[in-house]
Amino acid sequence: MSVHDKPSEIKLSLESALNGIYDIGTNFTLELLRFSENYTFCLTQAGTGLKRIVRVSLPGYHDDEELSGELMWMKELSEDTELNLPEVFTGKNCSLIQKFPCESSGKIYRCCMFSFLEGTALKDLSGKELFSQLEKTGAILAKLHIQSQTRDISRPLKRFSWDIDDLLGKDARWGNWRGNEILNKKQTCIL
């Protein structure tokens, strides 16, 4: 992938664009939660404290068809399972996917807005609480797998492959996992 704009540049551009693409008003704060394969922000409306998540996709990582497919699958999962998924909000143009330019580079970014779901990251848990949440995560993954195997294939979803090379290969999509500093030499030699 190419070099991307700094999170601070995306934040400034997004702050400028949000009121024009979503019906949220101008009185809000935007906080960067994470920058990885997306820029993920928490939008908090002043006065009400209402929170939303705004996910900004990296140019070239997913195309519109892949992003639309992901949102369609979320809708299917909401209908086919009892999983608690965020609501996806449409913009002023009635589309789920919105576009805005980065003011410093001129690159066009796509974003989606979701309802905020309370929770705790697994990395912040330990002991029995972590084990309990890992069991729940396994149950969720099983439901995702079952739904993906039984869904109506007449509505295709375009996604890139997550085969063994994309996950664990030398050129894995998210980088070589062997470079993680918390792993020892024995752990990195398993594959």
C-alpha positions in Angstrom: 0.0 0.0 0.0 1.0 3.6 -0.5 1.9 6.1 2.2 -1.2 7.4 3.9 -2.0 10.7 5.5 -1.3 11.2 9.2 -4.2 10.5 11.6 -4.1 14.2 12.7 -4.6 15.3 9.0 -7.5 12.9 8.6 -9.0 14.1 11.8 -8.9 17.7 10.8 -10.4 16.9 7.3 -13.1 14.7 8.8 -14.0 17.4 11.4 -14.5 19.8 8.5 -16.5 17.4 6.3 -18.7 15.6 8.9 -21.5 18.2 9.1 -21.7 18.3 5.3 -22.1 14.5 4.9 -24.0 13.5 8.1 -26.9 15.2 9.9 -24.9 15.7 13.2 -24.6 19.4 13.6 -21.4 21.2 14.4 -21.1 20.8 18.1 -19.0 17.6 18.6 -15.6 16.3 19.4 -13.7 13.7 17.5 -11.1 11.4 19.1 -8.8 9.0 17.3 -9.3 5.5 18.8 -7.1 3.5 16.5 -5.1 3.7 13.3 -4.5 0.3 11.6 -6.2 -0.8 8.4 -8.7 2.1 9.1 -8.7 5.3 11.0 -11.3 4.8 13.7 -12.7 7.8 15.6 -15.2 8.3 18.4 -17.5 11.2 17.7 -19.2 12.7 20.9 -21.9 15.3 20.5 -21.6 18.1 23.0 -24.4 18.6 25.4 -26.0 15.1 24.8 -22.9 13.0 25.1 -24.2 10.8 22.3 -21.4 8.8 20.8 -20.9 7.4 17.3 -18.0 5.6 15.7 -16.7 6.9 12.4 -14.5 4.5 10.4 -12.4 6.0 7.7 -11.0 3.5 5.2 -7.5 3.6 3.8 -7.5 4.4 0.0 -6.7 1.2 -1.9 -7.4 -1.2 1.0 -11.1 -1.9 0.1 -13.1 -0.7 -2.9 -16.7 0.5 -2.7 -18.1 -3.0 -3.6 -16.1 -4.6 -0.7 -17.2 -1.9 1.8 -20.8 -2.3 0.7 -20.6 -6.1 1.0 -19.3 -5.7 4.5 -22.2 -3.5 5.5 -24.7 -5.8 3.7 -23.2 -8.8 5.7 -23.6 -6.8 8.9 -27.3 -6.3 8.0 -27.7 -10.0 7.3 -26.0 -11.0 10.6 -28.4 -8.7 12.4 -31.4 -10.4 10.8 -30.1 -14.0 10.9 -28.5 -14.1 14.4 -29.0 -12.6 17.9 -25.6 -10.9 17.7 -25.4 -7.3 19.0 -24.1 -5.3 16.1 -23.9 -1.6 15.6 -26.4 0.3 13.5 -24.9 1.8 10.4 -26.1 5.4 9.6 -26.7 6.8 6.2 -25.4 10.2 5.2 -27.3 13.2 4.0 -27.2 11.6 0.5 -28.9 8.4 1.8 -25.7 6.3 1.2 -24.0 4.2 3.9 -20.6 5.1 2.5 -19.5 8.7 2.4 -16.5 10.3 0.8 -14.4 13.3 1.8 -11.1 14.8 0.7 -8.0 15.0 3.0 -7.3 18.7 2.9 -3.5 18.4 3.0 -3.1 15.7 0.3 -6.3 15.9 -1.8 -6.7 12.1 -1.5 -10.4 10.9 -1.3 -11.3 8.9 1.8 -14.4 6.9 2.5 -16.1 6.7 5.8 -19.0 5.0 7.5 -20.8 6.0 10.8 -21.9 3.4 13.3 -23.7 3.5 16.7 -21.4 3.2 19.7 -21.5 -0.1 21.6 -20.1 -0.2 25.1 -17.5 -2.9 25.9 -14.0 -3.7 27.1 -11.1 -4.7 24.9 -9.8 -8.3 25.5 -6.3 -6.9 26.1 -7.7 -5.1 29.2 -8.9 -8.3 30.8 -7.1 -11.0 32.7 -7.8 -14.3 34.6 -11.2 -15.7 34.7 -12.8 -12.7 33.2 -10.5 -13.0 30.1 -11.2 -16.7 29.8 -15.0 -16.1 30.0 -14.8 -13.5 27.3 -12.7 -15.8 25.1 -15.4 -18.5 25.4 -18.0 -15.9 24.3 -15.8 -14.8 21.5 -15.5 -18.4 20.3 -19.3 -18.7 20.4 -19.6 -15.5 18.3 -17.1 -16.8 15.8 -19.1 -20.0 15.5 -22.3 -18.0 14.8 -20.4 -16.0 12.1 -19.1 -19.1 10.5 -22.5 -20.8 10.5 -24.2 -17.7 9.0 -21.5 -17.4 6.4 -22.0 -21.0 5.4 -25.8 -20.8 5.2 -26.3 -17.3 3.9 -28.1 -16.7 0.5 -25.3 -17.0 -2.0 -27.4 -15.3 -4.7 -26.3 -12.1 -3.0 -22.5 -12.3 -3.4 -20.2 -10.4 -1.1 -16.9 -9.3 -2.6 -14.0 -9.6 -0.1 -10.3 -10.3 -0.4 -9.0 -13.7 0.6 -8.1 -14.6 4.1 -6.2 -17.8 3.3 -3.2 -19.1 5.2 -0.7 -16.9 3.3 -2.8 -13.7 3.9 -2.9 -14.5 7.6 0.4 -16.0 8.4 2.7 -15.9 5.4 5.8 -13.8 5.0 3.8 -11.1 3.2 0.7 -11.4 5.3 -1.9 -8.7 4.8 -1.3 -7.1 8.2 2.4 -7.8 8.3 4.6 -10.6 9.4 3.4 -11.8 12.8 6.9 -13.1 13.7 8.0 -9.5 14.2 5.8 -9.0 17.3 8.1 -8.1 20.2 6.1 -10.1 22.7 6.9 -13.4 21.0 10.0 -15.4 21.8 12.2 -17.4 19.3 10.4 -20.7 20.0 7.0 -19.2 19.4 8.0 -17.7 16.1 9.3 -21.0 14.7 6.0 -22.9 14.8 5.2 -22.3 11.1 
